[in-house]
């Protein structure tokens, strides 16, 4: 990536994640050239805030005027298939925010399009770019823990997520992170899933999911996600990931925020992943994406096949919870 001639980047989606991508690109010295969102107020507001010169209602309008060199797909998950395949068919490399898609069929269509067009598609699994998680991965791969036996993860979030994402099951929202980490640390695909979920009175979307995974190499993983923290808790990063090996145990514990401002209203910004001014793991992820676009980086930190596998596992979790926890096999 040349600082003198940065690529022309578009961000698809002007919501919270789109805004984070725009800020992270800017922190890398890569100004976003165009925004796409069907909501005129949302795209105009974000364009004005960051000085983005062009804004469009659809991807088709963007491509008709000025196809970008690369694009971040931050649209709602149900729109990932149409958005990503339209861009790739036009020759535009894409980074698709997690999950790759909300259904297995959509994820498979994205992979098929990437393979047929030979255009880069990078799944947006940000934790692989976060320093603590990467350090644990490096320790595992260096053999410091011996052979991996099990992976355990817990991710607790405020009850407000049920309100902000009323139709999205935790398996396809927050648990996607933990499925990906289990896949990464175990070093083998998941072959079997058992899961249950629970709800609170008056809340239709489940607020707790508990899943057990078995990997092809015998590693077992436990995933626990909840939306049960108090509504106005300042701590949005009560996360714990542990890897159990034959020679030791490694963990990443985010029970306490990196930055906590306790004033009239307590604030704990996500300093690790996507600070408000850009940077953090998101910037590292986007730097890797742009280096893959330019050819400066040949290896994929998040292979496209892993993005597809995560969706398959999440779908199996959803299938298992509907039967009260019956075992579901993952097609390989």
Phi, psi and omega in degrees: 000120182267128179293331181284334183221069183292153179292154175276115187248141173244146174245124181260111183113121184251025177275201184299317181289324176299318179297321179295322179293318179300315180295320181291319176300317181297323179295339178270000183080022180244095180292137178286129186273332184205149174241147175229127175197137181291342180272110184299323181293318182294314183289325179290323179295314181291321178298319180292321182296322185250004178068035177283124190289333185228145179219138184228158179277329184223161175295324180299319177297318178301311183293328180291331183267307185200093178301130180283170175279337181197161181213143170263126179263103181243022177286166175305150187305324181295340181264000185298317184300305183297316182295309184294317183291326177296316180293314181296322178298330177274004177088014183263119175296145184229144163253120184256117179304152180289149349286162179308321176200169181263354174225155178297319181299318179293319179296318178296324179293322177296315179297317179299320179293317179299321181288321183285326181271343185058038177252139183299132171227115181250120175293140185270067177264092193292331186295338176292348180252359179275130189307314181297319180291323178293321179297320177294319178299316180298321179295320178296312183290335177280355178082014183294334180261003186078208177283136181288130178256320186203156174233134179231135179220144177227132182223109181252135181228163180292159179296341182298338179298329177295329179279320182287330181231067189295335184254007185250121179290143178306332180299330181254010179240275182280323185293343177303322177302314186286326174298317180294318178297319178299316178299317183294310184286323180290329179074023180202150180293160176277135180247344185208142183224140167226135184207153172225158173225166181219154179235162174262155177304131178083000179244121184280324180282135177304143181246003178212130174229137184228116186231146173241130182242146172238129183264164184297335181264010178094349177296142175247145181230144177239130182235127179229122178233138177220153170242063189236356177294153179308149186307320186249029177298138177282344186261107181256012184231046179276073187240146178217127175235132181230140175241123180258124179239171180294340183242006180166181181230135175240149181210154169241117184242112180249038181294338180239132182293152177295321179230126178230119178251112182253097179232217179301323173232120181292139180226137175225084182296154182281079187289334184284314190266306185213080176305153186300330181269010184094174182096200180068198183295328180296318178296321178296321178296316180291325176298316178298317179300311181294325176293327175289324178297316184277347182091002178291336178235126183263330184270148182259121174293325176237092178301145180302325179299327178291320177300319177294317182297321178300318178296319178298319179293316179300320178296322178292324175299313178300319179295319181293319182294331180291343180252010179078019174109018177292149182290137177235135178272147178258122177295137182257000000 
